[in-house]
């Protein structure tokens, strides 16, 4: 009888472990949606003109993330489209005539998108976190500057 009880307890423990493992695997946030930069809530390394606008559009399905990164200032408009495997695998992102090397990977519940190049030493690294209500996103940005320095910013975007 004790042998049956032990087997039953082991089976229950194994089932609970598998359920917990599945819950952890599914707990990553989904960034799908159109996001607009809130200039007042964000913190920039330099002054940002009032007519500056930034939108990010994400289509996030399973381990694939598609992004449209678009900004404008006055009459100047620019956008970059990227597709990432969220496993750290490098992909190419076209930026005009240049190509940026990009990776995306999870750090806990934060998604890190890392752009490198096209010049040596240039980087643009974003760490995205989603608010619990899913209506806002915070991006911690580290980027290289043309003078060789580094700038850190915090962007707040809203759906």
DARA-V559036 format. One line per field, one symbol per residue. ss: DSSP state (@ for helix, = for strand, . for the rest). psi: psi as a letter, one per 20 degrees, with the letter a starting at -180 (. if undefined). A space follows every 50 residues. Layout:
ss = ???
psi = ???
This chain:
ss = .@@@@@@@@@@@@@@@@@@@@@@@@.......=====.....=....... .==========..==========..===========....=====..=== =======..=======......========.....=========.....= ========.
psi = hhgggggggggggggggggggggghjjpqpjprppppohhiqpqhrppqh jpppqpppoopcjpppqoopqqocipqqqppqpqpmjipqrpppncirpp pqqpqpncjqpppoppahqpipqnppopqpqhijiqqppoppqqqhjiaq pproppqq.
